[in-house]
Every structure is written in structure tokens, then in C-alpha cells.
């Protein structure tokens, strides 16, 4: 992959955070956790995803190790992996930022776009591949985010593209294997213990194939892919021998649609507080969640 000076990337992101504007960045998209940038803007050679800063180098390296273990798990499960390298940028303040670097993908091959452009049918080989991958990857301590936007489909192979927040839990299933402070620092201190507990509980949803795939269906509802919801549910049930209902996926979608905009508002409150007390907020926030943006489109 092309060599990138991640000190320059971090400086550009820091400026965007201060200005609360991404006008000088070339965004390829964003989820609920991170944004995807084409770098350098104007003449990009790669896609980069930024993980919020870790408190020190050791914690950043711990996170990279967890990601490497997740890559190994996917390879062992015969799941396609989009070429990805992880880079640690050590800042002068002692914090360490991890960037994921990838080739820029063909957006027409993004899973949600593939199904959006496909003629309605009773099944699709992309859905078959995702269901089978979830069955091979999920364990009681490892979740798998199977939503369509995390996959590329070239007509024969499903390739996973998003690895910024591996759902790797401790044996007791009450915490992640890497420093959760990195993500919780985006929120007011007073709510962090509660959110840590709630987010960990939410992540346990993804540690069974049924839960991970029900979340995929809920995200299809968010994406406006209603014509594919029943085929997806039928594929899941027939290949896994379970009885996932549309009502369960709808319940998950309705809850996430209420929760995630509220979570973003809490982050914005923390950003306001820190910036008005002479401190730095460390994350580049979208103006709206994907739930709000896609609701406008559909």
C-alpha cells in the first residue's frame, strides 16, 4: 500500500475537529463509530479510518493485537478480508492514534448497494455468504458486525471491510479485550460507567449468529431495503435452522433508531463542555447519525 504520513492526517483531522467542519477532508462515508476518509484529499491513494486516541502506546498496541487476532479468526473461517494495515501514530502529548489504511473500494460493490440495485428475488448469494460467515465466526466471546455496509460483493466473493471496533470480549463477557476508555472518552464522565455496562450488553448481541444476523436485518430496514428483509430472514432461518422473526428485527431497529441519535447528542454535549473549558474533544463527529440521514433519503 502507498506510504502515508499519518502525522499529516492527524493534523488535518484535529483541524476539522476544532472547526467542526469536514470541508477540507474528502469523506467516503461514516458509521456510528468512525468516519472514512480518502487521503490525501483531492488526489487520494487510500481510504483511512481513525480510531479515537489511546492514552498511551501500550494500549494502542493492545488494540492492534486484538485486531490482528480478529483478522486471523476471519482467515481461519475462510472469510474474505479487504487489504488492511494498521498504523500507530504517537502524538507529542503521549497519546497514540491508530489508523486503518485500505484501498479505496468500489462503492457499487458495497453490500447494501448490491442488493439495492439487484432485482427482488427469494435469495441472493451475498446473503448466503454472510449467513455462513456469521455461523463460522461468532463465539460466546467474539461478536461479528454483519451489516451489509461492512461487506463488498464482486459477484462471487463476500469480503469484510470494517475492522475498527472488533467485538472481542473478555472470558467473563463484561468488557472488551482492549481499553474501552478510548471510546468512552467521547461521553461525559458521569455517564461512562452506565454506558460501559450498556454498550457491553449490546455487544453481546453479536456473539451469536442469530443475534448478529438479526442486527443485519435491522440495518437493512434502516437502509430502506424492505424488499430484501423477508428473503434475508428466510435465508437465515433455512441455513441456520432457527426461527428469527421479522418482529424481532423490527424491535431491534426501532430501539437503535431511538438510541443512536440520543448517543450522538450526548457526544455533542461533551464536545461543547470540553471546548468551552479549554480542553480538546478527540473525535470527529458527524452532524447526523446514519439513521437520521437515511430516513431523509427514504
C-alpha positions as CSV (number, residue, x, y, z in Angstrom):
1,X,0.0,0.0,0.0
2,X,1.0,3.6,-0.5
3,X,3.1,5.3,2.2
4,X,1.1,7.9,4.2
5,X,2.3,10.4,6.7
6,X,-0.2,9.9,9.5
7,X,1.1,12.9,11.3
8,X,-0.3,15.0,8.5
9,X,-3.6,13.0,8.6
10,X,-3.9,13.6,12.3
11,X,-3.2,17.3,11.9
12,X,-5.9,17.6,9.3
13,X,-8.4,15.7,11.5
14,X,-7.5,17.8,14.5
15,X,-8.2,20.9,12.5
16,X,-11.5,19.5,11.3
17,X,-12.5,18.7,14.9
18,X,-11.6,22.3,16.0
19,X,-13.5,23.8,13.2
20,X,-16.4,21.3,13.4
21,X,-16.2,21.1,9.7
22,X,-15.1,18.4,7.3
23,X,-14.9,20.8,4.3
24,X,-11.2,20.2,3.9
25,X,-11.5,16.4,4.2
26,X,-12.7,14.0,1.5
27,X,-15.1,11.7,3.3
28,X,-16.1,8.4,1.8
29,X,-18.7,7.7,4.4
30,X,-19.3,7.2,8.1
31,X,-20.9,4.8,10.5
32,X,-21.9,5.3,14.2
33,X,-18.3,4.9,15.4
34,X,-15.9,6.4,12.8
35,X,-15.6,8.3,9.6
36,X,-13.8,7.0,6.4
37,X,-11.6,9.5,4.6
38,X,-9.9,9.4,1.2
39,X,-6.3,10.5,1.7
40,X,-4.9,12.8,0.5
41,X,-7.9,14.9,-0.3
42,X,-8.1,15.8,-4.0
43,X,-5.8,13.0,-5.1
44,X,-6.5,10.1,-2.8
45,X,-4.4,6.9,-2.8
46,X,-6.1,5.2,0.1
47,X,-9.0,5.1,2.5
48,X,-8.2,5.7,6.1
49,X,-10.2,5.2,9.3
50,X,-9.3,6.8,12.6
51,X,-9.8,5.2,16.0
52,X,-10.0,7.7,18.9
53,X,-6.7,8.3,20.7
54,X,-5.5,5.7,23.2
55,X,-4.0,7.0,26.5
56,X,-0.6,5.6,25.6
57,X,1.4,3.5,23.2
58,X,0.9,0.2,25.1
59,X,-2.9,0.5,25.0
60,X,-2.8,1.2,21.3
61,X,-0.6,-1.8,20.7
62,X,-3.0,-3.9,22.7
63,X,-5.8,-2.8,20.4
64,X,-3.7,-3.7,17.3
65,X,-3.1,-7.1,18.7
66,X,-6.8,-7.7,19.2
67,X,-7.4,-6.6,15.6
68,X,-4.7,-8.9,14.3
69,X,-6.3,-11.8,16.3
70,X,-9.6,-10.9,14.6
71,X,-8.0,-11.0,11.2
72,X,-6.6,-14.5,12.0
73,X,-10.1,-15.7,13.1
74,X,-11.6,-14.4,9.8
75,X,-8.9,-16.1,7.8
76,X,-9.4,-19.4,9.6
77,X,-13.1,-19.1,9.0
78,X,-12.5,-18.6,5.3
79,X,-14.0,-15.1,5.3
80,X,-12.6,-12.6,2.8
81,X,-10.7,-9.6,4.3
82,X,-10.2,-6.3,2.4
83,X,-6.5,-5.5,2.4
84,X,-5.9,-3.6,5.7
85,X,-2.9,-2.3,7.5
86,X,-2.9,-0.7,11.0
87,X,-0.6,2.3,11.8
88,X,0.1,3.7,15.2
89,X,0.7,7.5,15.3
90,X,2.4,8.6,18.5
91,X,1.4,12.2,19.3
92,X,3.6,14.7,21.2
93,X,1.1,14.6,24.1
94,X,1.9,10.9,24.7
95,X,-1.4,9.6,23.3
96,X,-1.4,7.2,20.4
97,X,-3.9,7.1,17.5
98,X,-4.5,4.0,15.4
99,X,-5.4,4.4,11.7
100,X,-6.7,1.7,9.4
101,X,-5.4,2.0,5.9
102,X,-7.2,0.3,3.0
103,X,-7.5,0.6,-0.8
104,X,-10.5,2.7,-1.8
105,X,-13.3,0.3,-2.5
106,X,-15.7,0.3,-5.5
107,X,-18.9,1.7,-3.8
108,X,-21.1,-0.2,-6.3
109,X,-19.8,-3.4,-4.6
110,X,-20.9,-2.3,-1.2
111,X,-23.3,-4.9,0.1
112,X,-26.2,-2.5,0.6
113,X,-25.7,-1.1,-2.9
114,X,-25.5,-4.5,-4.4
115,X,-28.9,-5.5,-3.0
116,X,-30.4,-2.1,-3.8
117,X,-29.6,-2.5,-7.4
118,X,-30.5,-6.2,-7.7
119,X,-33.9,-7.3,-8.9
120,X,-36.0,-8.6,-6.0
121,X,-35.7,-12.4,-5.5
122,X,-36.2,-15.1,-3.0
123,X,-32.5,-15.2,-2.2
124,X,-29.1,-13.8,-3.1
125,X,-25.6,-15.4,-2.9
126,X,-24.3,-12.4,-0.9
127,X,-26.9,-13.2,1.9
128,X,-25.9,-16.9,1.7
129,X,-22.2,-15.9,2.2
130,X,-22.9,-13.6,5.1
131,X,-25.1,-16.1,7.0
132,X,-22.5,-18.8,6.6
133,X,-19.7,-16.5,7.7
134,X,-21.6,-15.5,10.9
135,X,-22.1,-19.1,11.7
136,X,-18.3,-19.8,11.5
137,X,-17.1,-16.6,13.3
138,X,-19.4,-15.9,16.2
139,X,-18.5,-17.4,19.6
140,X,-19.5,-16.5,23.2
141,X,-16.6,-14.0,23.4
142,X,-16.4,-12.8,19.8
143,X,-19.1,-10.8,18.1
144,X,-19.4,-10.1,14.4
145,X,-20.9,-7.0,12.9
146,X,-22.5,-8.5,9.8
147,X,-24.4,-5.4,8.4
148,X,-24.4,-5.2,4.6
149,X,-22.4,-1.9,4.7
150,X,-19.5,-3.9,6.1
151,X,-19.2,-6.1,3.0
152,X,-18.1,-6.0,-0.6
153,X,-19.5,-8.3,-3.2
154,X,-17.8,-8.8,-6.5
155,X,-20.3,-11.4,-7.8
156,X,-18.6,-14.4,-6.3
157,X,-16.9,-13.4,-3.0
158,X,-18.1,-11.6,0.1
159,X,-15.3,-9.5,1.6
160,X,-15.4,-7.9,5.1
161,X,-14.2,-4.3,5.1
162,X,-14.7,-2.8,8.6
163,X,-12.4,-3.7,11.5
164,X,-12.2,-0.5,13.5
165,X,-14.2,-1.9,16.6
166,X,-13.7,-5.6,17.0
167,X,-16.3,-7.1,19.3
168,X,-13.8,-9.1,21.3
169,X,-14.9,-9.7,24.9
170,X,-13.2,-11.0,28.0
171,X,-13.9,-14.5,29.2
172,X,-16.4,-13.1,31.7
173,X,-18.1,-11.2,28.8
174,X,-18.2,-7.9,30.8
175,X,-15.6,-5.9,29.0
176,X,-13.7,-5.6,25.7
177,X,-10.2,-7.0,25.4
178,X,-8.8,-3.5,24.7
179,X,-9.1,-0.2,26.5
180,X,-12.8,0.9,26.4
181,X,-11.8,4.4,27.7
182,X,-10.7,5.2,24.1
183,X,-14.4,5.1,23.0
184,X,-16.0,6.2,26.3
185,X,-13.9,9.4,26.4
186,X,-16.3,10.8,23.9
187,X,-19.0,11.0,26.6
188,X,-19.4,12.9,29.9
189,X,-17.6,11.3,32.8
190,X,-20.7,10.9,34.9
191,X,-22.4,8.6,32.3
192,X,-19.4,6.5,31.4
193,X,-19.9,3.6,33.9
194,X,-23.5,3.3,32.8
195,X,-22.7,3.4,29.1
196,X,-19.8,0.9,29.5
197,X,-22.3,-1.6,31.0
198,X,-25.0,-0.9,28.4
199,X,-22.6,-1.0,25.4
200,X,-21.0,-4.2,26.6
201,X,-24.5,-5.7,26.9
202,X,-25.3,-4.5,23.4
203,X,-22.2,-6.1,22.0
204,X,-23.2,-9.5,23.4
205,X,-26.0,-9.4,20.8
206,X,-23.4,-10.0,18.2
207,X,-21.8,-13.1,19.8
208,X,-24.4,-15.5,18.4
209,X,-25.0,-15.8,14.6
210,X,-28.7,-15.3,15.2
211,X,-28.1,-12.0,17.1
212,X,-25.5,-10.7,14.6
213,X,-27.8,-11.5,11.6
214,X,-30.9,-10.1,13.3
215,X,-28.9,-6.9,13.6
216,X,-28.0,-7.2,9.9
217,X,-31.7,-7.4,9.1
218,X,-32.5,-4.4,11.3
219,X,-29.8,-2.4,9.4
220,X,-31.5,-3.4,6.1
221,X,-34.6,-1.8,7.4
222,X,-32.6,1.3,8.1
223,X,-31.1,1.2,4.6
224,X,-34.6,1.1,3.1
225,X,-34.1,-2.4,1.7
226,X,-37.5,-3.6,2.8
227,X,-37.9,-5.8,-0.4
228,X,-34.9,-7.9,0.9
229,X,-35.9,-8.2,4.5
230,X,-38.1,-11.3,4.2
231,X,-35.6,-13.1,1.8
232,X,-32.8,-12.3,4.3
233,X,-34.9,-13.8,7.2
234,X,-35.8,-16.8,5.2
235,X,-32.1,-17.4,4.2
236,X,-31.0,-17.0,7.9
237,X,-33.7,-19.4,9.1
238,X,-33.1,-22.1,6.4
239,X,-29.3,-22.1,6.7
240,X,-29.1,-21.9,10.5
241,X,-32.2,-23.9,11.4
242,X,-33.6,-21.2,13.6
243,X,-36.8,-19.1,13.7
244,X,-35.8,-15.5,13.5
245,X,-38.9,-13.3,13.2
246,X,-39.4,-10.1,11.4
247,X,-40.8,-8.7,14.6
248,X,-37.5,-9.3,16.5
249,X,-35.6,-7.4,13.8
250,X,-38.1,-4.6,13.8
251,X,-37.8,-4.3,17.6
252,X,-34.0,-4.0,17.3
253,X,-34.3,-1.4,14.5
254,X,-36.8,0.7,16.5
255,X,-34.6,0.6,19.6
256,X,-31.4,1.5,17.7
257,X,-33.2,4.3,15.8
258,X,-34.1,5.9,19.2
259,X,-30.8,5.1,20.9
260,X,-28.1,6.2,18.5
261,X,-29.3,9.8,17.8
262,X,-29.5,10.2,21.6
263,X,-25.9,8.9,21.9
264,X,-24.7,11.4,19.3
265,X,-26.4,14.3,21.2
266,X,-24.6,13.2,24.4
267,X,-21.3,13.3,22.5
268,X,-22.1,16.8,21.3
269,X,-22.8,17.9,24.9
270,X,-19.4,16.5,25.9
271,X,-17.7,18.3,23.0
272,X,-19.3,21.6,24.0
273,X,-18.3,21.2,27.6
274,X,-14.7,20.4,26.8
275,X,-14.2,23.1,24.2
276,X,-15.8,25.7,26.5
277,X,-13.4,24.7,29.3
278,X,-10.2,25.0,27.3
279,X,-9.8,21.3,26.5
280,X,-9.8,19.2,23.4
281,X,-12.5,16.9,22.1
282,X,-10.9,14.0,20.4
283,X,-13.4,12.7,17.9
284,X,-14.7,13.9,14.5
285,X,-18.5,13.8,14.9
286,X,-21.0,13.6,12.0
287,X,-23.8,16.1,12.1
288,X,-26.4,13.3,11.9
289,X,-26.4,9.6,12.6
290,X,-26.9,7.2,9.6
291,X,-30.4,6.6,11.0
292,X,-31.3,10.2,10.6
293,X,-29.6,10.6,7.2
294,X,-31.1,7.5,5.6
295,X,-34.6,8.4,7.0
296,X,-34.3,11.6,4.9
297,X,-33.3,9.7,1.8
298,X,-36.1,7.0,2.1
